[in-house]
Amino acid sequence: MPANLPLSALAIMLFCNIAWAMNVVVSKIAVSTLGLPPLFYTVLRSLMVLVVLFPLLRQIPARLPLVLIVGFAVTGGSFGLQFVGLQTASPSAVGIVNLAGAPLTVLFAILFLGEEVRWRRGIGMALALGGVGLAIGSPSASGSLVGLAFAFGGVLMGAFASVFVKRLAIGSVALQAWAALASLAVMLPATLALENGQVEAMRAAPLAIGACVVFAGLVVSVGAHSAYFKLFQTHDANLIVPLTLLTPLLTIAFGTWLTGDEIGWPLLAGGALALVGVAIIVIRPSRNIFKPLLVRNRL
């Protein structure tokens, strides 16, 4: 047990990890089993977040255009690509691909923020990216390379935007509200132009789709995310961030249990290697990166 971290904080982090892991599986069910168009699912999720957090839009933040751009990238844009990927990729493989977010965030911080990386974090970056590459190339994931490419694109977009979050003068929960607004403004025209079958999917399984949207928007984005960042008001990030590494393990477990994912040794070995690399990255101190965003963004 991490030193000086109370049981209540551990319980909150357990809830967050379960919610984040289940979110990948629930999203897979929504866009694959239930046949909900992925961009439309992003619209519904953003709408749910916006309904709950709408009062936070009353205060206009500084640098609003940048807030909207970054907010969209770490939410609607990133998750939209992930949802497209989940149409064909397994939740377990996508969960491991999400581990690439930490080394990519550090890489972008080196390029744009002057982040200095010593040899330990360099090794962590190499291990994480190598492990993700091994997992993507595993036989159990080979049939969904296109889906994993979309998922990786989502991670790439989220990692790039994450390095600029610390530069925004806005709270994390308020950022969710503005991000939901930006995502809705972009994704609603996108789904109308690029997708079809939205109404048919809703009519076929309204209760199941409603449950997925409530879980993704209310439980995960508003509930788990807000609880996660609340912990940083009273606890050291070095104690909190490493605990998020439970998420990919739970994603694999839930994917195997609920969606019948095929888990081969290359996928497990790649995931373990990536997990070790990410652990090295998040434990080492960072000068320019908001440490909670070294892991896959949770907005």
Backbone hydrogen bonds, N-H to C=O, Kabsch-Sander energy under -0.5 kcal/mol:
donor,donor_aa,acceptor,acceptor_aa,energy
5,L,2,P,-1.3
10,L,6,P,-1.8
11,A,7,L,-2.5
12,I,8,S,-2.1
13,M,9,A,-2.4
14,L,10,L,-2.1
15,F,11,A,-2.2
16,C,12,I,-2.4
17,N,13,M,-2.6
18,I,14,L,-2.3
19,A,15,F,-2.6
20,W,16,C,-2.8
21,A,17,N,-2.4
22,M,18,I,-2.7
23,N,19,A,-1.8
24,V,20,W,-1.0
24,V,21,A,-0.6
25,V,21,A,-1.3
26,V,22,M,-3.4
27,S,23,N,-2.4
28,K,24,V,-1.9
29,I,25,V,-2.3
30,A,26,V,-2.4
31,V,27,S,-2.4
32,S,28,K,-2.0
33,T,28,K,-0.8
34,L,29,I,-2.9
36,L,30,A,-2.5
41,Y,37,P,-2.2
42,T,38,P,-1.8
43,V,39,L,-1.8
44,L,40,F,-2.4
45,R,41,Y,-2.4
46,S,42,T,-2.4
47,L,43,V,-2.5
48,M,44,L,-2.1
49,V,45,R,-2.1
50,L,46,S,-2.6
51,V,47,L,-2.3
52,V,48,M,-1.7
53,L,49,V,-2.5
54,F,50,L,-1.0
56,L,53,L,-1.9
57,L,54,F,-2.2
58,R,55,P,-1.4
59,Q,56,L,-0.7
60,I,58,R,-0.7
62,A,169,A,-0.5
64,L,61,P,-0.6
67,V,63,R,-2.1
68,L,64,L,-2.6
69,I,65,P,-2.3
70,V,66,L,-2.9
71,G,67,V,-2.6
72,F,68,L,-2.4
73,A,69,I,-2.1
74,V,70,V,-2.3
75,T,71,G,-0.8
75,T,72,F,-0.7
77,G,72,F,-2.9
78,S,72,F,-0.6
78,S,73,A,-0.9
79,F,75,T,-3.4
80,G,76,G,-2.1
81,L,77,G,-1.8
82,Q,78,S,-1.8
83,F,79,F,-2.9
84,V,80,G,-2.0
85,G,81,L,-2.2
86,L,82,Q,-2.1
87,Q,83,F,-0.5
87,Q,84,V,-1.1
88,T,85,G,-1.5
89,A,85,G,-2.8
94,V,90,S,-2.3
95,G,91,P,-2.6
96,I,92,S,-1.6
97,V,93,A,-2.4
98,N,94,V,-2.2
99,L,96,I,-1.4
100,A,97,V,-2.1
101,G,98,N,-1.8
102,A,99,L,-0.9
104,L,100,A,-2.1
105,T,101,G,-2.3
106,V,102,A,-2.1
107,L,103,P,-2.5
108,F,104,L,-2.5
109,A,105,T,-2.0
110,I,106,V,-2.0
111,L,107,L,-1.9
112,F,108,F,-2.6
113,L,109,A,-1.8
114,G,110,I,-0.5
115,E,109,A,-2.0
117,V,115,E,-0.5
118,R,116,E,-0.5
122,G,118,R,-2.1
123,I,119,W,-2.3
124,G,120,R,-2.1
125,M,121,R,-2.5
126,A,122,G,-2.1
127,L,123,I,-2.8
128,A,124,G,-2.5
129,L,125,M,-2.5
130,G,126,A,-2.4
131,G,127,L,-2.7
132,V,128,A,-2.2
133,G,129,L,-2.3
134,L,130,G,-2.3
135,A,131,G,-2.3
136,I,132,V,-2.6
137,G,133,G,-1.8
138,S,135,A,-1.2
141,A,138,S,-1.6
142,S,138,S,-0.9
142,S,139,P,-0.5
144,S,141,A,-1.8
145,L,142,S,-0.9
148,L,144,S,-2.5
149,A,145,L,-2.1
150,F,146,V,-1.9
151,A,147,G,-2.2
152,F,148,L,-2.6
153,G,149,A,-2.0
154,G,150,F,-1.9
155,V,151,A,-2.0
156,L,152,F,-2.7
157,M,153,G,-2.3
158,G,154,G,-2.5
159,A,155,V,-2.8
160,F,156,L,-2.2
161,A,157,M,-2.1
162,S,158,G,-2.0
163,V,159,A,-1.0
164,F,161,A,-1.6
165,V,162,S,-1.2
166,K,162,S,-0.6
167,R,164,F,-1.0
168,L,165,V,-2.0
170,I,168,L,-1.6
175,L,171,G,-2.3
176,Q,172,S,-1.3
177,A,173,V,-1.4
178,W,174,A,-2.0
179,A,175,L,-2.7
180,A,176,Q,-2.5
181,L,177,A,-1.9
182,A,178,W,-2.4
183,S,179,A,-2.7
184,L,180,A,-2.3
185,A,181,L,-2.1
186,V,182,A,-1.6
187,M,183,S,-3.1
188,L,184,L,-1.8
190,A,186,V,-1.4
191,T,187,M,-2.8
192,L,188,L,-1.8
193,A,189,P,-1.9
194,L,190,A,-2.7
195,E,191,T,-1.8
201,A,197,G,-2.2
202,M,198,Q,-2.0
203,R,199,V,-2.4
204,A,200,E,-1.9
205,A,201,A,-1.6
209,I,205,A,-2.4
210,G,206,P,-2.3
211,A,207,L,-2.3
212,C,208,A,-2.0
213,V,209,I,-2.5
214,V,210,G,-2.5
215,F,211,A,-2.3
216,A,212,C,-2.8
217,G,213,V,-3.0
218,L,214,V,-2.1
219,V,214,V,-1.6
220,V,215,F,-2.5
221,S,216,A,-1.8
222,V,217,G,-1.5
223,G,218,L,-2.5
224,A,219,V,-2.5
225,H,220,V,-2.0
226,S,222,V,-1.1
227,A,223,G,-2.2
228,Y,224,A,-2.6
229,F,225,H,-2.3
230,K,226,S,-1.8
231,L,227,A,-1.3
232,F,229,F,-0.9
233,Q,230,K,-1.6
234,T,231,L,-1.2
235,H,231,L,-2.0
239,L,236,D,-1.6
240,I,236,D,-1.2
241,V,237,A,-2.6
243,L,240,I,-1.1
244,T,240,I,-0.5
244,T,241,V,-1.9
245,L,242,P,-1.6
246,L,243,L,-1.4
247,T,244,T,-1.9
249,L,245,L,-0.6
250,L,246,L,-2.3
251,T,247,T,-2.5
252,I,248,P,-2.1
253,A,249,L,-2.0
254,F,250,L,-3.2
255,G,251,T,-2.6
256,T,252,I,-2.3
257,W,253,A,-2.1
258,L,254,F,-3.4
259,T,254,F,-0.6
259,T,255,G,-1.4
261,D,255,G,-1.9
263,I,261,D,-0.7
264,G,262,E,-0.7
268,L,264,G,-2.1
269,A,265,W,-3.2
270,G,266,P,-2.7
271,G,267,L,-2.3
272,A,268,L,-2.5
273,L,269,A,-2.5
274,A,270,G,-2.6
275,L,271,G,-2.4
276,V,272,A,-2.1
277,G,273,L,-2.1
278,V,274,A,-2.6
279,A,275,L,-2.2
280,I,276,V,-2.0
281,I,277,G,-1.9
282,V,278,V,-2.7
283,I,279,A,-1.5
284,R,280,I,-1.5
291,K,289,I,-0.9
293,L,290,F,-2.6
294,L,291,K,-2.2
295,V,292,P,-0.5
